[in-house]
Amino acid sequence: MPRDTHLSPHPFDRLRALLAGVAPGAEPLDLSIGEPKHAAPDFITAVLAANAREWTRYPPILGTEEFRAAAKAWLDRRFALPADRVDADTMILPLSGSREGLFLLAGLAVARRPRPDPVVAFPDPFYAVYEGAAVAAGAEPVGLDAGVAGLPDLDALGADTGLCGRLCLLYLCAPSNPQGAIADIGYLRRAVELARAHDFLLVVDECYVDLYDAEVPGSVAQVTGDGWANVLATHSLSKRSNVAGLRAGFAVGDPAWIEAFRSLRLYGSAGMPVPVQAVTAALLNDDAHAAHNRALYRAKFDMLDRVFAGLPAYRRPAAGFFVWLDVGDGEAATRRLWAEAGVKALPGRYLSQPRPDGTSAGDPFIRLALVHALELLEPGLVRLRQVLDGAAPGRTDGAAA
């Protein structure tokens, strides 16, 4: 039977429809989208200027030698990898933002791992690109319940041999979006074992790996001592370096999959411009700005601990910059928060697959992106807390004051 390949309405289209005609009740504060607002490092302007002559070149799909060397050096340094773990010439591919790579990989996986009834699986709640990529590739999108903890039960996946037999690709997000859960090395090793046992492609989206609180997240690269077979990881500088508009990232992993991906992108990708590759290399070679970025988010987590003190559903994020908050009814709360507090959240329902009865695991939740400066964020979150507590925003005599 032909599969329905119509994409579901995008989460942000659904949000616009939900809030249509609703006026914000205070100065608007958009916490719905994970677009960093911290300043980008100053040095990128000089790097772009120094490489301005390269705008005349077609971008090399495999990347410049400088780019690949910087990506390898960052991986080696960040994850304490042995020098031979990553080969810069055969295992690294620049991406125009990790979203491009994540989307295209589903089609490649379905083509290279043909199944009678193909499946692309991912954690639920999820980054919308995973589901959209599965549908566009002609596969069944299957969300794996990640729960409040943030990571799906891989042993349950392994026990479901029927699903594994249809699986072409498994996406994992580590640290997870939106819960900010950190996958330990044992968890990542189990994912690699399953990918090899059932011959599917494992893609680990590690775009939040450099945004963390106390515990330092690891990488799937650290469990590939016996080789990278069936394993890729994607990385993005949008969050680490506050350069979402640069569209800069890369994939690393199994040389056979990297070569197949390079061949595909020769036909369908514009490639990363050489000046952008130079800026990306400079950003990867500089750890100081990433450490400063983490400090800014930690200060926001500290503020959040104060503002949300006593709120039973609140958990301080271990990584990333989202708060995944149980408010009973995410859609209703989103409308109320916008109408009464001027705070725009994203309903968890829009990041979760519907069950047969029409409900979803994300229904009770909202996602808040802590991307704004502290001085803008705190007043908005105080108003949000007051609305959740049933007080009128602006009161100073209630528990949320």
TILUMVEX-636479 format. One record per residue (C-alpha): z, x, y. Coordinates in steps of 0.02 Angstrom, whole numbers, padded with zeros to 5 digits, always signed. Layout:
BEGIN
ZXY...
This chain:
BEGIN
+00000+00000+00000-00047+00074+00171+00106+00121+00272+00136+00050+00444+00107+00198+00560+00155+00111+00722+00288+00207+00814+00447+00114+00857+00485+00089+01042+00556+00252+01111+00744+00252+01148+00716+00273+01334+00588+00132+01340+00718+00022+01255+00849+00077+01381+00737+00034+01528+00709-00139+01454+00896-00163+01424+00940-00123+01604+00791-00208+01687+00851-00314+01831+01029-00246+01823+01083-00161+01985+01202-00012+01972+01378-00055+02028+01409+00115+02108+01318+00274+02152+01205+00299+01999+01249+00434+01874+01125+00455+01732+01210+00517+01573+01077+00447+01457+00963+00598+01438+01005+00775+01386+00917+00859+01532+01021+01009+01591+01064+01010+01776+01141+01184+01785+01041+01312+01883+00913+01415+01789+00937+01605+01798+00870+01675+01961+00773+01817+01879+00642+01703+01802+00550+01689+01969+00526+01877+01978+00468+01885+01797+00339+01749+01826+00276+01837+01982+00262+02003+01891+00155+01922+01758+00047+01814+01872-00111+01908+01822-00088+01840+01646-00125+01660+01698-00309+01699+01668-00281+01732+01482-00288+01607+01341-00115+01610+01261-00106+01701+01094-00044+01570+00970+00056+01699+00873+00138+01758+01034+00140+01924+01123+00222+02074+01042+00353+02069+01180+00393+01887+01144+00411+01911+00956+00517+02067+00980+00635+01976+01099+00653+01828+00980+00691+01943+00834+00815+02045+00936+00906+01887+00990+00916+01821+00813+00978+01988+00747+01107+02005+00884+01165+01824+00892+01186+01801+00704+01224+01981+00653+01071+01987+00540+01016+02141+00445+00862+02222+00521+00747+02168+00380+00796+01983+00381+00663+01934+00509+00491+02011+00522+00430+01990+00700+00246+01995+00653+00244+01864+00514+00397+01753+00536+00404+01704+00721+00294+01580+00813+00314+01527+00996+00326+01341+01030+00295+01245+01190+00469+01174+01174+00546+01145+01003+00495+00960+01011+00312+01010+00989+00353+01109+00834+00469+00979+00759+00338+00843+00778+00191+00940+00708+00286+01007+00559+00301+00835+00480+00113+00816+00464+00099+00992+00395+00237+00962+00267+00162+00797+00206-00008+00880+00187+00057+01035+00097+00184+00944-00012+00089+00787-00065+00196+00652-00145+00145+00480-00211+00259+00395-00085+00307+00531+00040+00474+00536+00130+00533+00631+00283+00723+00625+00296+00842+00664+00438+01022+00634+00492+01064+00462+00561+01098+00455+00709+00948+00561+00751+00837+00641+00881+00695+00515+00900+00561+00646+00869+00612+00660+00685+00577+00476+00653+00419+00475+00759+00351+00629+00670+00381+00550+00499+00289+00391+00547+00143+00485+00626+00128+00591+00467+00114+00434+00360+00281+00462+00275+00429+00345+00256+00563+00393+00382+00732+00393+00295+00892+00414+00394+01039+00491+00302+01206+00427+00362+01291+00567+00457+01443+00464+00504+01559+00510+00646+01577+00683+00567+01397+00718+00612+01321+00790+00453+01244+00696+00306+01315+00717+00131+01194+00839+00049+01272+00819-00123+01231+00634-00115+01053+00679-00069+01045+00798-00215+01109+00665-00334+00973+00546-00277+00833+00627-00377+00717+00480-00339+00725+00520-00154+00714+00708-00179+00560+00684-00287+00473+00600-00139+00541+00715-00005+00416+00822+00091+00528+00873+00234+00713+00868+00278+00764+00891+00459+00941+00947+00497+01011+00968+00672+01146+01100+00676+01248+01087+00785+01215+00901+00776+01152+00784+00911+01244+00679+00964+01411+00717+00879+01412+00904+00912+01463+00944+00732+01448+01123+00672+01375+01154+00499+01467+01291+00406+01377+01423+00304+01415+01336+00140+01333+01177+00203+01177+01269+00259+01169+01363+00093+01174+01197+00000+01030+01132+00105+00926+01285+00062+00965+01265-00123+00906+01085-00121+00745+01129-00029+00701+01254-00161+00757+01151-00310+00652+01002-00255+00513+01100-00166+00523+01019+00005+00522+01100+00177+00691+01117+00262+00681+01124+00452+00844+01160+00542+00841+01114+00726+00959+01241+00806+00928+01200+00989+01115+01182+01026+01171+01337+00932+01214+01432+01091+01314+01289+01169+01486+01286+01089+01670+01271+01129+01788+01375+01019+01701+01389+00850+01540+01491+00854+01400+01403+00757+01303+01498+00627+01120+01485+00578+01021+01450+00422+00954+01627+00449+01121+01691+00384+01095+01615+00211+00919+01681+00181+00965+01849+00108+00855+01810-00043+00709+01762+00068+00654+01617+00176+00558+01515+00048+00541+01332+00105+00650+01362+00260+00611+01359+00445+00724+01352+00598+00674+01300+00773+00753+01361+00934+00739+01303+01114+00784+01379+01281+00795+01210+01368+00981+01193+01337+01033+01375+01318+00950+01431+01478+00932+01268+01578+00741+01281+01581+00687+01114+01507+00531+01116+01616+00477+01285+01551+00441+01211+01377+00495+01368+01287+00553+01389+01108+00504+01465+00942+00504+01438+00755+00564+01567+00629+00559+01570+00441+00454+01568+00283+00299+01676+00319+00186+01560+00218+00240+01408+00319+00229+01506+00483+00050+01557+00440+00003+01377+00396+00083+01318+00557-00009+01451+00658-00174+01394+00582-00137+01213+00627-00090+01257+00805-00253+01355+00828-00338+01185+00820-00214+01070+00904-00101+01168+01023-00130+01238+01196-00007+01377+01160+00129+01449+01271+00054+01533+01426+00079+01721+01431+00185+01718+01591+00298+01589+01509+00311+01700+01355+00366+01842+01470+00500+01733+01549+00558+01673+01378+00574+01852+01318+00678+01897+01472+00792+01747+01443+00816+01791+01260+00858+01970+01308+00996+01911+01427+01157+01842+01351+01259+01838+01512+01182+01679+01581+01208+01590+01414+01393+01638+01415+01408+01573+01594+01325+01411+01541+01451+01388+01400+01594+01415+01522+01527+01275+01633+01522+01154+01486+01696+01204+01427+01762+01160+01600+01683+00989+01579+01762+00968+01407+01931+01009+01485+01900+00877+01618+01847+00754+01484+02009+00783+01390+02104+00729+01546+01996+00579+01591+01983+00514+01413+02163+00554+01363+02230+00416+01252+02059+00343+01215+02065+00323+01024+01878+00347+00994+01861+00506+01098+01836+00674+01014+01809+00835+01109+01636+00903+01061+01636+01062+00959+01459+01104+01017+01316+01037+01120+01347+00932+01275+01351+00753+01213+01495+00633+01186+01471+00506+01046+01591+00367+01089+01636+00210+00991+01646+00067+01117+01628-00079+00996+01456-00136+01053+01346+00002+01125+01214-00109+01205+01339-00225+01288+01443-00077+01350+01287+00009+01419+01242-00143+01524+01420-00163+01584+01441+00021+01628+01282+00018+01730+01323-00147+01816+01505-00106+01855+01516+00084+01864+01338+00142+01899+01346+00252+01743+01193+00253+01631+01230+00285+01446+01116+00275+01294+01161+00145+01161+01189+00224+00990+01083+00086+00914+00929+00169+00990+00964+00328+00890+00994+00245+00723+00889+00159+00589+00908-00029+00566+00981-00089+00402+00906-00236+00305+01023-00354+00397+00968-00288+00567+01126-00191+00607+01135-00002+00616+01266+00135+00601+01244+00172+00786+01282-00004+00848+01462+00029+00905+01421+00190+00999+01356+00256+01162+01295+00433+01195+01344+00521+01355+01258+00682+01410+01376+00795+01508+01235+00879+01603+01283+00854+01784+01392+00967+01890+01579+00940+01866+01604+00870+02040+01475+00733+02006+01524+00703+01827+01711+00676+01846+01708+00527+01968+01578+00440+01860+01679+00465+01701+01835+00401+01788+01740+00243+01832+01675+00232+01654+01851+00247+01584+01912+00110+01700+01776-00007+01640+01818+00030+01458+02000-00003+01495+01957-00169+01576+02005-00115+01752+01894-00133+01904+01815+00035+01950+01905+00113+02097+02079+00051+02053+02214+00183+02056+02355+00085+01975+02288+00078+01798+02293+00194+01649+02124+00267+01692+02170+00320+01869
